[in-house]
Amino acid sequence: MTNLPLHRILTVAIVAAATIAMATRASTCFADEAPAASFNSIIAEQTRATFDRVTKYVDENGDAADAERAWQWLFVTSMQHGFEAETVELAQTYIKSPNASAATRGVAQQTLAIGLAKGGKSEEAVELFTGQLRFARFQSGGALIEFGRRLAIELQLARDFGAARHVYEEIASKFFLNADVRSLCENRIKKMDMVDQPAPEVEGSDINGGTVSLASLEGKVVLIDFWATNCPPCLEEMPNLKQIYADYHDDGFEILGISLDGDPSIVEQFTARAEIAWPMIVERGTVDTLRASYFVPTIPSLFVVDQSGKLHQFDVRGSNLRKVIEGLLNQ
């Protein structure tokens, strides 16, 4: 069989994951209540079952004509569905195989690195990443940059900000000719410098004329959400924010929305239709000041502030955001 190049394997995985996520989340943005068995849960259940069957297949049929294709599917699916931590041994087995193809070995190494990071083995994970980075062309990067970004996020979630910083520094150094990549890495490092420091004050009037103040929410876990109605990733995340808010608001969780929309009336219409209950800052001068204070050149950008008023995490979304909120509330 013909083995797909590494960049094509990862591109297909990333596009597929984004398409499924946007379709399923956007469709529930204005739903009154979610069904007991959602599309996501059905897909997750079937994918898990298939993953287990394919794992058994490659274990028992390593010499089969389609074994290489099965290995490729396992590693791509693992990264797409968050199975990396439990795929560590599989990846190690494949990487050691003398018959491993270069493309699939690359995906296996990336799966292994993410799995190690999730398991608290930051140093080994970063070493795998820098090993792949050595052979990258300095003019571009593509899927390798995306891999580095994902690895840094996992390290960040493990609160190993030193390792995450190292990943971003390595990316910026390798792809120094790419101004956009350098800017992204520098921005993430600036945000990391804010962690465990008092969060910059958020103060102003909300869209309904009320007063918004981060200082007044001390003792609660607060999510600061920079977003806009014309930002697809922001809208994709909105159902998740609504559900987390509904689940934990009574336990001491608050959200402060900061809209980058130029027209407040659009935000007012959107929040009313989407039944968004948290306060929303839209005044242009206040928004611009907050963007500078929180280093927000682009959106979506989210910040989690702990009960003491210190910045705890940033730019985490989906199930990772829920875990961060739950962890703080359960302390």
GIWOHU-V596036 format. One record per residue. N is the residue number from 1. RES is the residue in one letter. PSI is psi as a letter, one per 40 degrees, with the letter a starting at -180 (* if undefined). Layout:
N,RES,PSI ; N,RES,PSI
This chain:
1,M,i ; 2,T,h ; 3,N,h ; 4,L,i ; 5,P,i ; 6,L,d ; 7,H,d ; 8,R,d ; 9,I,d ; 10,L,d ; 11,T,d ; 12,V,d ; 13,A,d ; 14,I,d ; 15,V,d ; 16,A,d ; 17,A,d ; 18,A,d ; 19,T,d ; 20,I,d ; 21,A,d ; 22,M,d ; 23,A,d ; 24,T,d ; 25,R,d ; 26,A,d ; 27,S,e ; 28,T,e ; 29,C,d ; 30,F,e ; 31,A,i ; 32,D,d ; 33,E,i ; 34,A,i ; 35,P,i ; 36,A,d ; 37,A,h ; 38,S,i ; 39,F,d ; 40,N,d ; 41,S,d ; 42,I,d ; 43,I,d ; 44,A,d ; 45,E,d ; 46,Q,d ; 47,T,d ; 48,R,d ; 49,A,d ; 50,T,d ; 51,F,d ; 52,D,d ; 53,R,d ; 54,V,d ; 55,T,d ; 56,K,d ; 57,Y,d ; 58,V,d ; 59,D,d ; 60,E,e ; 61,N,f ; 62,G,d ; 63,D,e ; 64,A,i ; 65,A,d ; 66,D,e ; 67,A,d ; 68,E,d ; 69,R,d ; 70,A,d ; 71,W,d ; 72,Q,d ; 73,W,d ; 74,L,d ; 75,F,d ; 76,V,d ; 77,T,d ; 78,S,d ; 79,M,d ; 80,Q,d ; 81,H,e ; 82,G,f ; 83,F,e ; 84,E,d ; 85,A,d ; 86,E,e ; 87,T,e ; 88,V,d ; 89,E,d ; 90,L,d ; 91,A,d ; 92,Q,d ; 93,T,d ; 94,Y,d ; 95,I,d ; 96,K,e ; 97,S,h ; 98,P,e ; 99,N,e ; 100,A,h ; 101,S,i ; 102,A,d ; 103,A,d ; 104,T,d ; 105,R,d ; 106,G,d ; 107,V,d ; 108,A,d ; 109,Q,d ; 110,Q,d ; 111,T,d ; 112,L,d ; 113,A,d ; 114,I,d ; 115,G,d ; 116,L,d ; 117,A,d ; 118,K,d ; 119,G,e ; 120,G,e ; 121,K,g ; 122,S,d ; 123,E,d ; 124,E,d ; 125,A,d ; 126,V,d ; 127,E,d ; 128,L,d ; 129,F,d ; 130,T,d ; 131,G,d ; 132,Q,d ; 133,L,d ; 134,R,d ; 135,F,e ; 136,A,i ; 137,R,h ; 138,F,e ; 139,Q,d ; 140,S,b ; 141,G,d ; 142,G,b ; 143,A,d ; 144,L,d ; 145,I,d ; 146,E,d ; 147,F,d ; 148,G,d ; 149,R,d ; 150,R,d ; 151,L,d ; 152,A,d ; 153,I,d ; 154,E,d ; 155,L,d ; 156,Q,d ; 157,L,d ; 158,A,e ; 159,R,f ; 160,D,g ; 161,F,d ; 162,G,d ; 163,A,d ; 164,A,d ; 165,R,d ; 166,H,d ; 167,V,d ; 168,Y,d ; 169,E,d ; 170,E,d ; 171,I,d ; 172,A,d ; 173,S,d ; 174,K,d ; 175,F,f ; 176,F,e ; 177,L,e ; 178,N,h ; 179,A,d ; 180,D,d ; 181,V,d ; 182,R,d ; 183,S,d ; 184,L,d ; 185,C,d ; 186,E,d ; 187,N,d ; 188,R,d ; 189,I,d ; 190,K,d ; 191,K,d ; 192,M,d ; 193,D,e ; 194,M,e ; 195,V,h ; 196,D,e ; 197,Q,i ; 198,P,h ; 199,A,h ; 200,P,i ; 201,E,i ; 202,V,h ; 203,E,h ; 204,G,a ; 205,S,h ; 206,D,i ; 207,I,d ; 208,N,e ; 209,G,e ; 210,G,i ; 211,T,h ; 212,V,h ; 213,S,h ; 214,L,d ; 215,A,d ; 216,S,e ; 217,L,e ; 218,E,h ; 219,G,e ; 220,K,i ; 221,V,h ; 222,V,h ; 223,L,h ; 224,I,h ; 225,D,h ; 226,F,h ; 227,W,a ; 228,A,i ; 229,T,e ; 230,N,f ; 231,C,h ; 232,P,d ; 233,P,d ; 234,C,d ; 235,L,d ; 236,E,d ; 237,E,e ; 238,M,d ; 239,P,d ; 240,N,d ; 241,L,d ; 242,K,d ; 243,Q,d ; 244,I,d ; 245,Y,d ; 246,A,d ; 247,D,d ; 248,Y,e ; 249,H,d ; 250,D,e ; 251,D,e ; 252,G,f ; 253,F,h ; 254,E,i ; 255,I,h ; 256,L,h ; 257,G,h ; 258,I,h ; 259,S,h ; 260,L,e ; 261,D,i ; 262,G,d ; 263,D,h ; 264,P,d ; 265,S,d ; 266,I,d ; 267,V,d ; 268,E,d ; 269,Q,d ; 270,F,d ; 271,T,d ; 272,A,d ; 273,R,d ; 274,A,e ; 275,E,f ; 276,I,h ; 277,A,e ; 278,W,i ; 279,P,i ; 280,M,h ; 281,I,h ; 282,V,e ; 283,E,h ; 284,R,d ; 285,G,d ; 286,T,d ; 287,V,d ; 288,D,d ; 289,T,d ; 290,L,d ; 291,R,d ; 292,A,d ; 293,S,d ; 294,Y,e ; 295,F,g ; 296,V,g ; 297,P,d ; 298,T,i ; 299,I,i ; 300,P,i ; 301,S,h ; 302,L,i ; 303,F,h ; 304,V,h ; 305,V,h ; 306,D,a ; 307,Q,d ; 308,S,e ; 309,G,e ; 310,K,i ; 311,L,h ; 312,H,d ; 313,Q,i ; 314,F,i ; 315,D,f ; 316,V,i ; 317,R,i ; 318,G,a ; 319,S,d ; 320,N,d ; 321,L,d ; 322,R,d ; 323,K,d ; 324,V,d ; 325,I,d ; 326,E,d ; 327,G,d ; 328,L,d ; 329,L,d ; 330,N,e ; 331,Q,*
